[in-house]
Structures are given as C-alpha cells and as structure tokens.
Amino acid sequence: MTELLGLRTWLNENLPELARRYGVPGAAVGVLADDQVVEAATGELNLRTGVPTTTDSLFQIGSVTKLWTSTLVMQLVEEGLVELDAAVTRYLPDFRLAEERAGADITVRQLLTHTSGIYGDAFVPTTRDEDAVCRYVDDVVPTLSRDVPSGEGMSYSNSGFAVLGRIVEVVRAKPFPRLLREHIGTPLGLRHWAPTPEEALLHRTAVGHVPGRGGTPEPASFWNLPASLAPAGTVLAMAPRELLAFVGAYLDGGGKLLDAATVERMWRPRVPVPDIGMLGGHLGLGWMVLDWDGHRVLGHDGGTYGQSCCLRVLPETGIALASHANGGENAAFHHELVARVIDRLVGLRPSPLPTPPERPGEVDPERFAGRFDSSTVSLEVTVRPDGSAVARSEALTAEARQLQPEPRVTELVRLDDDRLISTGRLFGAHEVLAFSGGGPGRPATHLFHAGRLTRRTA
C-alpha cells in the first residue's frame, strides 16, 4: 500500500512535466497493481475550450480496440461457434478480395495474427449507422489487394480486423457496438467508456490534437476515423480505469470474459515481428508479446487522429499500465512514462527507443537500395555516394493521397546489417526500416516499415 501511495504522489508530480516536455496537451494514466488502480491526469482535453483533463476523462484507445475484438472472437471460439483455422468464407460466404479467387484461403487465425496479407489502411467511410462494418466488408474489402501472400509474414492490417468484427456480427446477429457492450462492457460493469461517438458526447471526452502552424498543437478537425473500421480501433474510447478493468479480467485468468486456457492461448508468442522500436517481439492472438530482459510483457499500442494509447501488462507480477494522450510527441511520451513507472515498481525497463548511431557505417547499396511497393504506396530507397540513404514514399491511389497528399522524403542512416533509421523524428521517435530476405550483401526481398510488410519490386 505504501508503494502505491508513493506511486500516486510520483505520478501527480511527474506527469505534468512529462506532458510539457513532449508537447502533450492532455494525458491520463492508470496503473493496476495489487488489484488496485492508481490514477493521474494532467493538461487539457481540448486546447480550444480549455476543459481540464480528469482521471475519468475518455480518450480514444485506437488499435488497443483490437484486443477487444480479439476477445469477442475468442469467446465464439470457446463456444464452438468459430474455428481459428477455418476459412473466413465459412462465416462470410461472399468474402473476397480484388484479385480473382483471392481470399478463399484466408483463415480467422491469419486475421488475428496479421498474416492475411490484406492491405490494411483503407480507411474508407461507409455509413454512421449500425451497418457501417457490414457495408465496409461487403463494398470496400472486395476492392482491396494483398500486399504479400497470406502466411508470408506479419503485415499489420486494420482492414483484416474489420473483417473479424464482421464475422462476430454475423455469428451473433448483432452490430459491433452492441456486442462490445453486451459481451465486455456490461459483464465488467464499465461506466466511463463509449463504443459510439454519440455515447462519447455524454462524457468528459478528449479531442485529438495535430501539429498546426509552427508545429504548435491544435485541435483536430474531426473526432473519430470512419466507423466502418470500428473493430480495428477508430471509435472506442474510455478512461484508463476502464481499460485496466478489461486487463484485470485477463490477469484474473479470463475473469468474466474468457477461460484461463484461452488467455494463455492468446498470450502465446506465435508470429515474429521485426524490431522497429515500437513493435518487435512476437504477436499472439491479437496481443503483442514482448520480452523485457527475460520477462514476458503483453500489450498493444493505439493511435487515431491526434490521440494515442499505450497498454503494457506484466502477467507474472499482476501489474498493468494504461497511458492516454491527445497529441504531441506521443511515442516518446508513452515510452518514457511506461519505462519510469515499471522501473519504479519492479526494477525493469524496456529497451530504449532506437536512435541513429553517432558514427553510422555506410549503407550497403546492394542490400538496401531498391523500390518496395504496396497496393497503395511506393517506397524507394536510394543510397548516396557518402554512404547515407534517403527514402521517398509516394501514394499511388486517390485514397492514399488523402493520408499523404505529397511525396515524403526521409533521411536515413545505417542502424545494423538489416535496418536503416531516420535521422529525424516522427511523434518523438526515429522511424526504423527493417529489411529481410536475400542474405548479407544481397538485395533484400522484403521491407517492414510502420508495421507493414512489402515486397521488392525493383
């Protein structure tokens, strides 16, 4: 108890300073330890209105929602209504992708582990009604391609999780927000949370912030990304305490949500993830599985338009941390907060975020130079005579140009034999490009960047 009281004091004293350092307008954090929750909040929910952040304020949790979608899927698995290795077409007979006959071999497990290969960033709005996910899977998914063949490797797919959400809707015969409420929110007795934007209006809710003129944060022009991808993390919002209640069920062997055997099944490392700083380790079923100096750590990260969330769980100690922010250099903010809190509680720290070497070696043009294309974005790496490199990414479709209107140029240096790192920072962290295949001194066959896997095309 004394340790938790000390943590509460530490958070109240240090959270405001961390938020100021990283330009975060408002933040809220919750720590679960010894079956108790310690909370703190700082800053403003909206710089335009000046409403203060409180511990019961709602923040969007972004892709941490994927853990909730995974839970809904695994509840169906426990009930014998869904099989992980069954084809998606068993539950969605009309499921297909753009290529002829593509998609027939994709399984539920591949969707859960981001190994389906489906292009993942088609943030296309459909409707704002309960049929938003249905319309996405029926109308948008058939226009998508696979960036890599199914099973070739981990490639983060928001679109794939929309398909999972639709499977749950069809099997349960209810819309996704109602399923979140009936199968997770109500059993856990959640109060400060919102599975729809309309419900978020009933709470003290954060607004995202994006860089404005001169880099100063300003409120985002809209609150949520399309509801068509709600199962991937475009809508769900909550206070840290409610997210920790969800985690607490897992730490309690599944609690009111799942069986203990299912929890361990989901937390088992299955698919290796290249180390690009923010991911790394493995994927389980929905969950990220990390290794901190021999200690198993579970979690997920989430980001929407100007909001972000970081969740880390140490199952062997019963400790979990939920960190929410509404702008600024959120990657660096979450990383330092998590590192300092977990170090204080158990003397354990994650690896530092990657930074460019003081004296980087020359970039091998044979291995790194080339073009790597997804179905919507082309990224070309050029190696200069001085041994440095530059990456130029360009959107290939009208939809992708909405997210990246102009080509983006990133300066790179060598990090190691298989990775390049940006000299500048994005959201407080240096981007890492991980190359694989081909072997040392030979052209890499694949590029892993921002969680997406693409093949060399030139």
C-alpha positions as CSV (number, residue, x, y, z in Angstrom):
1,M,0.0,0.0,0.0
2,T,2.8,2.4,0.9
3,E,4.4,1.7,-2.5
4,L,1.2,2.6,-4.3
5,L,0.7,5.8,-2.3
6,G,4.3,6.7,-3.3
7,L,3.4,6.0,-7.0
8,R,0.3,8.2,-6.8
9,T,2.5,11.0,-5.5
10,W,5.1,10.4,-8.1
11,L,2.6,10.5,-10.9
12,N,1.0,13.7,-9.7
13,E,4.4,15.3,-9.5
14,N,5.9,14.0,-12.7
15,L,3.1,13.5,-15.2
16,P,2.6,17.3,-15.9
17,E,6.3,17.7,-16.5
18,L,6.4,14.8,-18.9
19,A,3.4,16.1,-20.8
20,R,5.0,19.5,-21.2
21,R,8.3,18.1,-22.3
22,Y,6.7,16.1,-25.1
23,G,4.1,18.7,-26.1
24,V,1.1,16.6,-25.0
25,P,-1.9,18.8,-24.4
26,G,-3.7,16.4,-22.1
27,A,-2.9,13.0,-20.7
28,A,-4.3,10.4,-18.3
29,V,-2.7,7.3,-16.9
30,G,-3.8,4.4,-14.7
31,V,-1.6,1.7,-13.1
32,L,-3.0,-1.6,-11.8
33,A,-1.1,-3.2,-9.0
34,D,-2.1,-5.4,-6.1
35,D,-5.7,-5.4,-7.5
36,Q,-5.8,-1.6,-7.0
37,V,-5.7,1.2,-9.5
38,V,-3.7,4.4,-9.2
39,E,-4.6,7.2,-11.5
40,A,-3.4,10.7,-12.5
41,A,-4.3,13.2,-15.2
42,T,-2.9,16.5,-16.5
43,G,-3.4,19.2,-19.1
44,E,-6.5,19.9,-21.2
45,L,-8.8,17.8,-23.2
46,N,-9.3,20.5,-25.8
47,L,-7.0,23.5,-26.2
48,R,-9.8,25.4,-27.8
49,T,-12.1,25.1,-24.8
50,G,-9.6,24.7,-22.0
51,V,-11.5,21.8,-20.3
52,P,-9.1,20.2,-17.8
53,T,-8.3,16.5,-18.1
54,T,-9.5,14.3,-15.3
55,T,-9.0,10.7,-14.4
56,D,-12.5,9.8,-15.6
57,S,-12.0,11.6,-19.0
58,L,-12.5,9.5,-22.1
59,F,-9.7,9.1,-24.7
60,Q,-9.8,7.0,-27.8
61,I,-7.8,3.8,-27.4
62,G,-7.2,3.3,-31.1
63,S,-5.8,-0.1,-32.1
64,V,-5.9,-1.3,-28.5
65,T,-9.5,-1.9,-29.6
66,K,-8.1,-4.9,-31.4
67,L,-7.7,-6.7,-28.1
68,W,-11.5,-6.2,-27.5
69,T,-12.3,-7.5,-31.0
70,S,-10.0,-10.5,-30.4
71,T,-11.8,-11.2,-27.1
72,L,-15.2,-11.3,-28.9
73,V,-13.7,-13.7,-31.5
74,M,-12.2,-16.0,-28.8
75,Q,-15.5,-16.0,-26.9
76,L,-17.0,-17.5,-30.0
77,V,-14.1,-20.0,-30.3
78,E,-14.8,-21.1,-26.7
79,E,-18.5,-21.6,-27.6
80,G,-17.6,-23.7,-30.6
81,L,-19.2,-21.2,-33.0
82,V,-15.9,-20.2,-34.7
83,E,-12.8,-22.2,-35.5
84,L,-9.4,-20.4,-35.8
85,D,-8.2,-22.4,-38.7
86,A,-11.4,-22.2,-40.7
87,A,-11.6,-20.1,-43.8
88,V,-13.2,-16.7,-43.5
89,T,-15.6,-17.8,-46.2
90,R,-17.2,-20.3,-43.8
91,Y,-18.7,-17.4,-41.9
92,L,-18.8,-14.8,-44.7
93,P,-19.6,-16.8,-47.8
94,D,-19.3,-13.8,-50.1
95,F,-15.9,-12.7,-48.7
96,R,-13.4,-11.9,-51.5
97,L,-10.6,-9.5,-52.4
98,A,-9.9,-7.7,-55.7
99,E,-7.8,-10.5,-57.3
100,E,-9.8,-13.3,-58.8
101,R,-10.3,-16.1,-56.2
102,A,-8.1,-14.2,-53.7
103,G,-9.3,-14.5,-50.1
104,A,-10.6,-18.0,-50.3
105,D,-7.6,-19.4,-48.4
106,I,-7.5,-16.7,-45.6
107,T,-8.3,-18.0,-42.1
108,V,-9.6,-16.5,-38.9
109,R,-6.2,-17.1,-37.3
110,Q,-4.4,-15.2,-40.0
111,L,-6.6,-12.2,-39.4
112,L,-5.9,-12.3,-35.7
113,T,-2.1,-12.5,-36.3
114,H,-1.9,-10.0,-39.1
115,T,-0.7,-12.6,-41.5
116,S,-3.5,-12.5,-44.1
117,G,-1.6,-10.1,-46.3
118,I,-4.7,-7.9,-46.8
119,Y,-3.9,-4.3,-47.4
120,G,-4.7,-2.7,-44.1
121,D,-5.0,1.0,-44.4
122,A,-8.2,1.5,-46.4
123,F,-9.9,4.0,-44.1
124,V,-13.0,4.3,-46.2
125,P,-16.2,5.7,-44.6
126,T,-19.4,3.8,-45.3
127,T,-22.3,4.9,-43.1
128,R,-22.6,6.2,-39.5
129,D,-25.3,3.6,-38.7
130,E,-25.1,0.1,-37.3
131,D,-24.4,-1.3,-40.8
132,A,-21.1,0.6,-41.1
133,V,-18.9,-2.6,-40.7
134,C,-21.2,-4.7,-42.9
135,R,-21.0,-2.1,-45.7
136,Y,-17.2,-2.0,-45.4
137,V,-16.8,-5.7,-45.7
138,D,-19.3,-6.0,-48.5
139,D,-18.4,-3.0,-50.5
140,V,-14.8,-1.9,-49.7
141,V,-12.9,-5.1,-48.9
142,P,-13.6,-6.6,-52.4
143,T,-11.6,-3.7,-53.9
144,L,-8.5,-4.5,-51.7
145,S,-5.5,-6.5,-52.7
146,R,-2.9,-8.5,-50.8
147,D,0.4,-6.7,-50.3
148,V,2.0,-10.1,-49.6
149,P,0.7,-13.7,-49.9
150,S,-1.2,-15.0,-46.9
151,G,1.1,-16.5,-44.3
152,E,4.3,-14.9,-45.7
153,G,4.8,-12.7,-42.7
154,M,3.3,-10.2,-40.3
155,S,1.8,-7.2,-42.0
156,Y,-0.4,-5.0,-39.9
157,S,-4.0,-5.0,-41.3
158,N,-6.7,-2.7,-40.0
159,S,-8.9,-4.0,-42.8
160,G,-8.4,-7.6,-41.6
161,F,-9.7,-6.7,-38.2
162,A,-12.8,-5.1,-39.7
163,V,-13.4,-8.5,-41.3
164,L,-13.1,-10.1,-37.9
165,G,-15.6,-7.7,-36.5
166,R,-18.0,-8.6,-39.3
167,I,-17.6,-12.3,-38.5
168,V,-18.6,-11.6,-34.9
169,E,-21.6,-9.6,-36.1
170,V,-22.8,-12.3,-38.4
171,V,-22.4,-15.2,-35.9
172,R,-24.1,-13.2,-33.1
173,A,-26.6,-11.4,-35.4
174,K,-25.9,-8.1,-33.7
175,P,-23.9,-4.9,-34.6
176,F,-20.4,-4.5,-33.3
177,P,-21.0,-1.7,-30.8
178,R,-23.8,-3.7,-29.2
179,L,-21.5,-6.7,-28.9
180,L,-18.9,-4.7,-27.2
181,R,-21.5,-3.6,-24.7
182,E,-23.2,-6.9,-24.1
183,H,-20.1,-9.2,-24.1
184,I,-17.5,-7.0,-22.5
185,G,-18.8,-3.7,-21.1
186,T,-21.8,-5.0,-19.2
187,P,-20.1,-8.1,-17.7
188,L,-17.2,-5.8,-16.4
189,G,-19.6,-3.1,-15.2
190,L,-17.8,-0.4,-17.2
191,R,-19.1,3.2,-16.7
192,H,-16.7,5.7,-18.3
193,W,-16.5,4.4,-21.8
194,A,-18.1,4.8,-25.2
195,P,-18.4,2.3,-28.1
196,T,-20.0,5.0,-30.3
197,P,-19.3,8.8,-30.9
198,E,-22.8,9.6,-29.7
199,E,-22.1,8.0,-26.3
200,A,-18.8,9.8,-26.0
201,L,-20.8,13.1,-26.0
202,L,-22.2,12.1,-22.7
203,H,-18.8,12.1,-21.0
204,R,-15.8,14.4,-20.5
205,T,-14.1,13.4,-23.7
206,A,-10.7,14.3,-25.2
207,V,-10.2,15.8,-28.6
208,G,-7.2,14.9,-30.7
209,H,-4.5,17.5,-31.5
210,V,-2.3,17.7,-34.5
211,P,0.6,20.0,-35.4
212,G,-0.6,23.4,-36.5
213,R,1.3,26.4,-37.7
214,G,4.9,26.4,-36.4
215,G,4.3,22.9,-35.0
216,T,2.1,24.1,-32.2
217,P,-0.7,21.6,-31.4
218,E,-4.2,22.5,-32.4
219,P,-7.5,20.6,-32.1
220,A,-8.1,18.1,-34.9
221,S,-10.8,18.9,-37.4
222,F,-12.8,15.8,-36.6
223,W,-13.1,13.4,-33.7
224,N,-13.1,9.9,-35.0
225,L,-11.9,8.0,-38.0
226,P,-14.6,6.1,-40.0
227,A,-16.9,3.8,-38.0
228,S,-16.6,1.3,-40.8
229,L,-13.3,0.2,-39.1
230,A,-14.5,0.3,-35.5
231,P,-13.3,-3.3,-34.8
232,A,-9.8,-2.1,-35.8
233,G,-9.9,0.9,-33.4
234,T,-11.4,4.0,-35.0
235,V,-14.1,4.8,-32.3
236,L,-13.8,3.1,-28.9
237,A,-13.0,5.5,-26.1
238,M,-12.6,5.1,-22.4
239,A,-10.9,6.3,-19.2
240,P,-7.7,4.4,-18.1
241,R,-9.6,2.7,-15.2
242,E,-12.0,1.0,-17.6
243,L,-9.2,-0.2,-19.8
244,L,-7.5,-1.6,-16.7
245,A,-10.7,-3.4,-15.8
246,F,-10.6,-5.2,-19.1
247,V,-6.9,-6.1,-18.5
248,G,-7.8,-7.2,-14.9
249,A,-10.1,-9.8,-16.3
250,Y,-7.2,-11.3,-18.3
251,L,-5.0,-11.2,-15.2
252,D,-7.7,-13.0,-13.3
253,G,-7.5,-15.9,-15.7
254,G,-10.1,-14.5,-18.1
255,G,-12.4,-13.4,-15.3
256,K,-15.9,-12.7,-16.7
257,L,-14.7,-12.7,-20.3
258,L,-12.8,-15.9,-21.1
259,D,-11.4,-19.2,-19.8
260,A,-7.9,-19.2,-18.3
261,A,-6.7,-21.6,-21.0
262,T,-7.9,-19.2,-23.7
263,V,-6.0,-16.4,-22.2
264,E,-2.8,-18.4,-22.2
265,R,-3.6,-19.4,-25.8
266,M,-3.9,-15.8,-26.8
267,W,-0.7,-14.8,-25.0
268,R,1.5,-17.5,-26.5
269,P,4.0,-15.9,-29.0
270,R,3.3,-17.1,-32.5
271,V,4.4,-14.8,-35.2
272,P,7.8,-13.0,-35.1
273,V,7.7,-9.2,-35.6
274,P,10.8,-7.3,-36.9
275,D,12.2,-4.9,-34.3
276,I,11.4,-1.4,-35.4
277,G,11.4,0.1,-31.9
278,M,7.7,0.4,-31.2
279,L,6.7,-3.2,-32.1
280,G,9.2,-6.1,-32.0
281,G,8.9,-9.4,-30.3
282,H,6.0,-11.6,-31.4
283,L,2.3,-11.5,-31.9
284,G,0.0,-13.8,-30.1
285,L,-3.7,-13.9,-30.9
286,G,-4.4,-10.2,-31.1
287,W,-1.9,-9.4,-28.4
288,M,1.7,-8.1,-28.7
289,V,4.1,-10.4,-26.8
290,L,7.3,-8.6,-25.8
291,D,10.4,-9.7,-23.9
292,W,11.9,-7.3,-21.4
293,D,15.2,-8.8,-20.2
294,G,13.6,-12.3,-19.9
295,H,10.3,-11.0,-18.5
296,R,7.1,-11.6,-20.6
297,V,5.2,-8.4,-21.3
298,L,1.9,-8.2,-23.1
299,G,0.2,-5.2,-24.6
300,H,-0.8,-3.1,-27.6
301,D,-0.4,0.4,-28.9
302,G,-3.1,2.6,-30.4
303,G,-3.3,5.8,-32.4
304,T,-6.1,7.7,-34.0
305,Y,-6.2,11.2,-35.5
306,G,-4.4,13.1,-32.7
307,Q,-5.0,10.6,-29.9
308,S,-2.9,7.7,-28.7
309,C,-2.9,4.9,-26.1
310,C,-0.2,2.6,-24.8
311,L,-1.1,-0.6,-22.8
312,R,1.5,-2.8,-21.1
313,V,0.8,-5.8,-18.9
314,L,3.3,-7.8,-16.8
315,P,1.3,-11.0,-16.0
316,E,3.7,-12.6,-13.6
317,T,3.6,-9.6,-11.3
318,G,-0.1,-8.6,-11.9
319,I,0.9,-5.1,-13.0
320,A,-0.6,-3.2,-15.9
321,L,-0.3,0.4,-17.1
322,A,-2.6,2.3,-19.5
323,S,-1.4,5.6,-20.8
324,H,-3.5,8.0,-22.9
325,A,-2.5,11.2,-24.7
326,N,-4.3,13.6,-27.1
327,G,-1.4,14.9,-29.2
328,G,2.3,15.8,-29.1
329,E,5.3,13.5,-29.3
330,N,3.2,10.7,-28.1
331,A,5.6,7.8,-28.9
332,A,8.4,9.2,-26.7
333,F,5.9,10.3,-24.0
334,H,4.4,6.8,-23.6
335,H,7.7,5.1,-23.7
336,E,9.3,7.2,-21.0
337,L,6.2,7.1,-18.8
338,V,6.0,3.3,-19.0
339,A,9.7,2.8,-18.5
340,R,9.8,5.0,-15.4
341,V,6.7,3.6,-13.8
342,I,7.6,-0.1,-14.3
343,D,11.2,0.6,-13.2
344,R,9.8,2.1,-10.1
345,L,7.5,-0.8,-9.3
346,V,9.6,-3.8,-10.3
347,G,13.1,-2.6,-11.4
348,L,12.5,-3.5,-15.0
349,R,12.9,-1.2,-18.0
350,P,12.1,-1.7,-21.7
351,S,14.8,-1.3,-24.3
352,P,15.3,2.4,-25.2
353,L,13.8,3.6,-28.5
354,P,16.3,3.2,-31.3
355,T,18.4,6.3,-32.2
356,P,20.9,6.9,-35.0
357,P,24.4,5.8,-34.2
358,E,26.9,8.7,-33.6
359,R,29.1,7.2,-36.3
360,P,26.9,5.2,-38.6
361,G,28.5,2.8,-41.0
362,E,27.9,3.1,-44.8
363,V,24.7,1.8,-46.1
364,D,25.1,-1.2,-48.4
365,P,23.5,-0.3,-51.7
366,E,23.3,-3.9,-52.8
367,R,21.1,-4.8,-49.8
368,F,19.1,-1.7,-49.2
369,A,18.7,0.3,-52.4
370,G,15.5,-0.5,-54.3
371,R,11.8,0.0,-54.6
372,F,9.2,-1.6,-52.4
373,D,5.5,-1.3,-53.4
374,S,2.3,-2.0,-51.6
375,S,-1.0,-1.7,-53.4
376,T,-1.3,2.0,-52.5
377,V,2.2,3.3,-51.5
378,S,5.5,3.1,-53.3
379,L,8.7,3.5,-51.2
380,E,12.1,3.8,-53.0
381,V,15.4,3.7,-51.1
382,T,18.4,5.4,-52.7
383,V,21.9,5.1,-51.4
384,R,24.2,8.1,-51.8
385,P,28.0,8.0,-52.5
386,D,28.7,9.2,-48.9
387,G,27.1,6.1,-47.5
388,S,23.9,7.7,-46.3
389,A,20.4,6.9,-47.8
390,V,17.1,8.5,-48.4
391,A,13.6,7.0,-48.7
392,R,10.9,8.6,-50.9
393,S,7.4,7.4,-50.4
394,E,4.5,8.3,-52.7
395,A,0.9,7.5,-52.5
396,L,-0.4,5.5,-55.5
397,T,-4.1,5.9,-55.1
398,A,-6.6,8.8,-54.5
399,E,-7.5,7.3,-51.1
400,A,-3.9,7.0,-50.1
401,R,-3.2,10.6,-51.2
402,Q,-5.8,11.8,-48.6
403,L,-3.4,10.5,-45.9
404,Q,-0.2,11.6,-47.7
405,P,-1.0,14.3,-50.3
406,E,2.6,14.9,-51.3
407,P,5.6,12.5,-51.6
408,R,7.5,12.2,-48.3
409,V,11.3,12.1,-48.1
410,T,13.1,10.6,-45.1
411,E,16.8,10.9,-44.4
412,L,18.3,7.5,-43.3
413,V,21.5,6.1,-41.9
414,R,22.6,2.5,-41.2
415,L,21.4,1.0,-37.9
416,D,22.7,-2.5,-38.4
417,D,23.1,-5.2,-41.1
418,D,19.3,-5.3,-41.7
419,R,17.9,-2.0,-40.6
420,L,18.0,1.7,-41.5
421,I,16.9,4.5,-39.2
422,S,15.7,8.0,-39.9
423,T,17.8,11.0,-38.7
424,G,14.6,13.0,-37.9
425,R,11.9,12.0,-35.5
426,L,8.2,11.3,-36.0
427,F,5.9,11.7,-32.9
428,G,9.1,11.7,-30.8
429,A,10.6,8.5,-32.2
430,H,13.0,7.7,-35.1
431,E,11.5,5.5,-37.8
432,V,13.2,2.2,-38.4
433,L,13.0,0.3,-41.7
434,A,13.7,-3.4,-41.4
435,F,14.9,-5.4,-44.4
436,S,14.8,-9.2,-44.7
437,G,15.5,-12.0,-47.2
438,G,18.3,-12.3,-49.7
439,G,21.1,-12.6,-47.1
440,P,24.1,-10.4,-46.2
441,G,25.4,-8.4,-49.2
442,R,22.4,-9.4,-51.4
443,P,19.3,-7.5,-52.2
444,A,16.6,-7.7,-49.5
445,T,13.4,-9.2,-50.8
446,H,11.1,-7.6,-48.2
447,L,10.8,-4.3,-46.3
448,F,9.0,-3.9,-43.0
449,H,8.0,-0.3,-42.3
450,A,5.4,1.1,-39.9
451,G,4.2,-2.4,-39.3
452,R,3.6,-3.2,-42.9
453,L,5.4,-5.8,-45.0
454,T,6.0,-5.2,-48.7
455,R,8.0,-7.0,-51.4
456,R,10.8,-5.6,-53.5
457,T,9.5,-4.6,-57.0
458,A,12.7,-3.1,-58.4
